[in-house]
């Protein structure tokens, strides 16, 4: 059974930082280091959007325009773990953040339909 577990969310003041982590276990067939992984977020009343995605080796990354220069995605394939370092947080970053593992490697389309395994989410709230 595949498990995707996010952690690291919380309440932070605007301008602050948080680091999200996501551990994936139980994968069969393609392993963690065979798959692209990504972070998505969904605010109340809004659609889920891709925040950042990363290829299997970490050599290719994509970011939502509004987070470029503030967020950094990374992965540790030895630990089956994905990270999202979020700096200079803004109130508009407030959302539930989800981690997801792809069907295979990531080739540049950071949209939910390309990801098959999802976590339950971790809440990020940025106070103004």
C-alpha positions as CSV (number, residue, x, y, z in Angstrom):
1,X,0.0,0.0,0.0
2,X,1.4,3.3,-1.1
3,X,1.7,6.0,1.6
4,X,2.4,9.6,1.0
5,X,2.9,11.6,4.2
6,X,3.4,15.4,4.3
7,X,4.7,17.4,7.2
8,X,6.0,20.8,8.1
9,X,3.0,23.0,7.6
10,X,1.8,25.5,10.2
11,X,1.1,29.1,10.9
12,X,3.7,31.7,10.1
13,X,3.8,35.5,9.8
14,X,4.2,37.1,6.3
15,X,7.8,37.1,5.3
16,X,8.5,34.0,7.3
17,X,9.7,30.6,6.1
18,X,8.5,27.0,6.3
19,X,10.0,23.7,5.0
20,X,7.6,21.0,3.9
21,X,8.6,17.4,3.7
22,X,6.9,14.4,2.1
23,X,7.9,10.8,2.5
24,X,6.6,8.2,0.0
25,X,6.6,4.5,0.8
26,X,5.1,1.3,-0.5
27,X,5.6,2.0,-4.2
28,X,5.6,-1.1,-6.4
29,X,6.9,-1.3,-10.0
30,X,8.6,2.1,-10.4
31,X,10.3,3.2,-7.3
32,X,10.5,6.7,-5.8
33,X,13.7,7.5,-7.8
34,X,12.0,6.5,-11.0
35,X,9.2,9.0,-10.6
36,X,8.7,12.7,-10.8
37,X,7.2,14.2,-7.7
38,X,5.5,17.5,-7.0
39,X,3.8,19.9,-4.6
40,X,0.3,21.2,-5.2
41,X,-1.9,23.5,-3.2
42,X,-5.5,24.3,-2.9
43,X,-7.1,27.3,-1.2
44,X,-10.7,27.4,-0.1
45,X,-12.9,28.0,-3.1
46,X,-10.1,27.6,-5.6
47,X,-8.8,24.8,-7.8
48,X,-5.8,22.8,-7.0
49,X,-2.7,24.2,-8.6
50,X,0.8,22.9,-9.2
51,X,3.3,24.7,-7.1
52,X,6.5,22.9,-8.1
53,X,7.5,19.7,-9.7
54,X,10.8,17.9,-10.0
55,X,12.2,15.1,-12.2
56,X,13.4,11.8,-10.9
57,X,17.0,12.9,-10.6
58,X,16.2,16.5,-9.6
59,X,17.8,17.9,-12.7
60,X,14.6,19.4,-14.0
61,X,12.2,21.6,-11.9
62,X,9.2,23.8,-12.6
63,X,7.6,26.5,-10.4
64,X,4.4,28.3,-10.4
65,X,5.2,31.9,-11.5
66,X,4.0,33.4,-8.2
67,X,6.5,31.3,-6.2
68,X,9.5,31.6,-8.3
69,X,12.5,33.0,-6.4
70,X,10.8,32.2,-3.1
71,X,10.2,28.5,-3.1
72,X,12.8,25.7,-3.7
73,X,11.9,22.1,-4.4
74,X,14.4,19.3,-3.8
75,X,14.4,15.6,-3.2
76,X,16.5,13.0,-1.4
77,X,16.1,9.7,-3.3
78,X,18.0,7.7,-0.6
79,X,15.3,8.8,1.9
80,X,12.3,8.7,-0.5
81,X,11.6,12.2,0.6
82,X,10.6,15.4,-1.2
83,X,11.0,18.9,0.2
84,X,9.7,22.4,-0.4
85,X,11.6,25.3,1.2
86,X,9.2,28.2,1.3
87,X,10.7,31.7,2.0
88,X,9.2,35.2,2.0
89,X,5.8,33.7,2.5
90,X,2.8,35.8,1.7
91,X,-0.8,35.6,2.8
92,X,-1.8,34.4,-0.7
93,X,0.3,31.3,-0.1
94,X,-2.2,30.2,2.5
95,X,-3.6,26.8,1.3
96,X,-3.5,23.1,1.9
97,X,-0.3,21.7,0.4
98,X,-0.3,18.3,-1.1
99,X,2.6,16.1,-2.2
100,X,2.1,13.7,-5.1
101,X,4.1,11.0,-7.0
102,X,3.9,10.7,-10.7
103,X,3.1,7.7,-13.0
104,X,6.7,8.0,-14.2
105,X,9.4,10.6,-14.7
106,X,8.4,14.3,-14.9
107,X,8.7,16.0,-18.3
108,X,7.4,19.4,-17.7
109,X,3.6,19.4,-17.1
110,X,3.1,20.1,-13.5
111,X,-0.6,19.4,-13.4
112,X,-2.5,17.0,-11.2
113,X,-3.5,14.6,-13.9
114,X,0.1,13.5,-14.3
115,X,0.3,12.3,-10.7
116,X,-1.1,9.2,-9.3
117,X,-0.3,9.0,-5.5
118,X,-1.4,11.8,-3.2
119,X,-1.0,12.6,0.4
120,X,-3.6,14.0,2.8
121,X,-2.1,17.4,2.8
122,X,-0.5,19.8,5.3
123,X,-2.0,23.2,6.0
124,X,0.0,26.3,5.5
125,X,-1.4,29.6,6.9
126,X,0.4,32.9,6.4
127,X,-0.8,35.7,8.6
128,X,-0.5,39.3,7.5
